[in-house]
Amino acid sequence: MAKRSAASRSTRDPEPTAAWRMVILHGPEEMRKREVLTELRRAIAQEVGEVEPKVFDGASAEPAELFDHLRTPSMFSPFNLVVVEQAEEFAGRHRELLERYAAAPADNSCLVLQASTWRPGNLDKAVARIGAKIKCEPVKQPEAIAWVTRRASEHWQAKLPRESAERLVRRRGTDLMRLDVELAKLATAAGDSRSIEPELVDELVSRTSDEQVWALQDALLNALAADRPTGSRSHAGMVIEKLHEIIDLSGQSEVLVSYAVSDLVRRLWLGANLQHRGVPDSEIGAKLKLFGPGRATFLRLMRRLNRHQLVRMFDQCIEGDRRSKSGYGTPLSNLECLCIKMVDEMG
């Protein structure tokens, strides 16, 4: 059996086995459910041969038909694998029947209950004795990066460099199903080289609003952390120029840029507090999701500012937002003032 993916399976989850008679797969991460089901089918195939699952819709499935299928030997296969999708609806109506079945399951069948949400109860205890209950939770960004790298190689026969993986996850988030769709597109576009370069990700994967915020922060971060040419006023002019470039040339709204600035200050504040407590840079980078070349720039700027300066900068972000929402000045002029004050705080 293939080894489990660290990004999609908890180290506490048991390995699927043909001895399981019932399985509860619950949670929002659909790709993880698909992976567990694939491993279960592989385990069954190793013991009794290939088996094709019979799928029921939990919203409309009739108990008699479902349990008859589980208890009736098939003339085409020595084993019955039954999957109930939207199982929370089926269990809500027929939990007592499921508990009775779990107390005496069919010998050559496995019932898989797939649900987005799940109400725990006595059924869970019964299932634990004859199978497993696995929570399929969303993964975090580092886990998603590791997952897409492995998935590209093992499933799509493509090479995904670290920088490409980071860009893909930042653009598409951590939903594994969505990431897999993008990987299929990228692997095809990579052609004979089978190498998914960062430029290809930029070209084919559209940016989400979250990734746009990261890009805006990177631009402002580089401007703020740059060496000052002749003084703070000249440096402030460089930051304002970058601000106008983002808004005028890239077409980003002042609201999104304002959020990006405030969120950057918030992350600098969190990083400074972690550093004050003696947390190493590697752990700060992981907690604040710092990846790529921007990580060193962020840490350098964070060390340049003390916590009192960051408190004042955060207060200025709040005041700028209040002024914009109250009609005092335009959002752009308030952003310009905010950036100038941020440069002044840096001394």
N, C-alpha and C positions, 0 to 999 in steps of 0.2 A: 504494500500500500504506500502511496506517495506520502511524504512527510507533510504535516499540516503547515499552513502558512502562518507565521508568527503575527502577521498583520491582521489576519481574519479569524483566527481561532485563539481562544483563551488557553493559556497553559494549564488551566484547571479542567478543561473539557476532556472527557475520555475519547479515545479513538473509536470511531464507528466500528461495529462488529456485526457479523451475521447472526449473533446470538440475541441481539436486541429484538424485542417484540413490540415495544412502543417507544416513540421519540416525540418530545415536544420541542419544536424550534420556534422561539418567540423573540420579537424585537424588530427594530426598523431596518436593519441591514440585510437587504434581500440577497446580495451576492454571497454573503456568509452562509445563509440558509442553503443556497444552491450548492456551495462547496461541500457543506456537510452531507447533503443528499447525494452528491456525486461520490464522496468517499464511502458512504453507506452502500451504495449500489456496487462499488468496487469490492467492498468486503464480502457482500453476498455472492458476487460473481466468483470470487476465489473459492467459496465454499460449495456452492450448488450450481453455478453457471449464471449466464446473463439473465437479467430480469427487467422487464419493462414496467414501470410503475403505473398503476391505475389511479387517476386523479379525480377527486370529487370537489365540487364547490361547496364549501361549508355553509354558504348562505341558503342553499337549496337542497342539499343532499338529504336523502331519506335514510334513516338509521337501518331499516330492514335490508335495503340493497347493499349498504356499506358493510354491515356485519356479515351478511351472507357471502359477500365476495371474500372477506377475510377468512371465513371458516370453510369455504368450499375449495377443495383441491383443484388446481387447473390441469387440464389435459395437455397444455402446451408448455407449462413451466412448473418445476417442483416447488416454487416459492412464490408467495403473493406479497407484493410491495404496494401498499395503499397510501396515498398522500391526500390529506384533506387541507385545501387552501382556505384561507379565512376561517381557520378552525375556532377562533374565539366565538364566532356566531354559532357554529355547530355545538360547541361545548356549552354555550350559554343555554341552549335548549335541551341538550341531552347529556349533561354532565353525569347524572346517575348511571345511565347506560354505559358511558365510557368507563366509569369506576368499576362496574360489574364486569366489563370485558377485560379490564386490566387485571382483575383478580383471577381470571382464567383465560388468558389469551390463546389464540390458535398457535399450534406448534410451528407451522411452516409459513408464517405470515409476519409482517411488520407493519404497524400502523404509524404513520408520521403525521403529526398535527402541526401545521405551519400557521403562525399567528403573528400579527403586528403587535397586539397587546395580549396580556394573559393575566387572568385572575387566579392566584395560587389557591390551593386547597388540598383536600384529601387525594384528589386524582394525581397530584404531583408526587406524593409519597408512594402511591401504587406504581406509577411509571418508573420511579427511581429503582424499584426492585427488579424490574424486567427490561429496563432500557435506560434512557437518559433524558434529561431536560437541559437544553442548551440555550443560553441567552445570546442573541445575535445583535450586539450593540454596535453603534457607529465607532469607527476607528479614529484615532487622532492623526494629526498631520505626519509625524515621523513614521508611524506605522503604515499610513497610506503610501508614503514615498517608497518604503521597503516593499510593499505589496505590488505596486505598479512595476517596479524594477524586475521583481521575480516573475510576475504575470507576463510581462513582455517577452521574457526569455523562454519560459516554459510553455506558454500557450500560443503566443503569436510568433515565436521564433525570430524575435527582433532584439536588438541591443538598445537599451535605454540608459544613456549616461546619467549620472547623478544630477547634473544641472537640468537636463530635460525632465527628469522625474519631478524635481522641485517645481519647475515652471508649470508642469501639467497639473500638479496637485493644487498649486496656488490659483490656477485659473479655473479649475473645475471642482475644487472642494474635495471632501474625503468620502463621498458616496462611491462605493466600489463598483456598483453597477454602471454608473455614469462614466467612471474612469475607464472601465473595460470597453465601453463603446468607443471612447476616444482613442484607446490603444489600438483597436481594430482599424480605425480610420488611419491612424498614423503609421501603423505597420504596413498597410497597403501602399500608402504614399511614399514610404521610404524606398520602395523598389528593390532592386537587386542588392543594394548595400545592406539592407535590413538594419540600418542604424538610424535611430530617431534622434536627430540633432536638435539642439535648442531652437534653432531658426525655424525648423519645421513645426515645432510646437507653437511658436509665435504666429506662424502663417495660418495654421489650420484650426487652432483651438481658440475660440472667442473668449474674451475676458469677462469674468463675472464682476459684479460691483465690488466684492471683497478684494479681488485681485487688482482692480483699479485703485483702490485705496492704498494697497501695498506699493504700487508703482508711484503714486503721488508722494507717499512717505519717503520712498527711496530718493526721489528727486529733491525734495525739501531737505532730507537728511544730508545728502551730498553737499547741498548749497550751504547749510548751516555749519557743517564740519570742515568746510574748505578753509585753507590758509587765507588769512585776511590780507588783501593787497596793500592797503595804505591806512586802514583805520576802520572803525566800526561803521561809519557812515557809508564808506565805499562798499563794505561787506553787506550792509543792509540793502544797498542798491542791487547787488548781485542776487540776493535772495528775492527781492521784489521782481527782478527780471525773470527769475525762474518761476515765480508765482504767475506772472502774466503769460509766460510760455505755456504753462499747464492749462490755464483757463482759455486763453485766446486761440492758441494753436491746436491744442488737443480737444477742445470743445467740452471740457469738464465743467460741471456746474459749480458755482461758488459754495453751495451747500455741501457737496461731496468733498471739495477741497478743505472746507472748514472742519468737517468731521475728521479728515485725514490728519490735519494739523493737531487737533485736540487729542486724537488717539495716539499720535506720535509722542506728545508730551506725557500722556498717561503711561505709555510703555517705558519712557525714559524714567519716570518717577518710580514705577514698579522695579525697574532694573537697578536704580540707585538704592532702593531699600533692600533689595536682595544682596547687593554688594556690601552694604553697610553691615548686614548680618553675617558676612563672611562666606556667602555662597559663591562658588567658583564660576568663572566665565562660561564654562561648558554647560553648567546647569542653568545659568541665566539665559543662555541662548536657546536652550530647549524649552524652558518655561514660556519665553516670550516669542517663540517660533521665529528665531532669527536664522536665516539661511542665506547661503551665497555670499558674495562680496560685501553686501550691506551689513553683515554681522559685525565685521571689524570696525566699520564706520560708526555704527550705532554704539558699540562699546567705547570707542574713542570719545565720542561726543558725550556719552553718559558720564565718563570720568572727568570731563572738563567742567561739568555742572555740579554744584552741590545741591543738597536737598532743599535749602531755603530758596535758591534760585528757581528750582523746578516747581515749588509751591506757588511762587509768584507767577510763573509762566502759566500754570494751570488756572490760577485765578484770572489771568488775562484772557485765556481761552473762554472761560465762562462769561466774562464781561463782554467780550466781543460777540458771543452768541446772543446774549441778552439784548445788546444794542441792535443787532440785525433784526431780531424778532420784534423789537419795540419800535422799529422805524427810525432809529437814530443812525443816520448815515446809510450808505449802501453796503450790501454784503462784501463787495470787492474792497471798498475803502476800509471797512473794518478789518478785513483780512490783511490788508497792507499795514495797517497800524499794529496789528497783532504780530506780524513778522518782524517789524522794526523793533518792537518791544522785546521780542525773543532774542534778537541780535544784541540789544543793549544789555540784557541779562547776562549774556555770555562774556561781557566785559571787553 
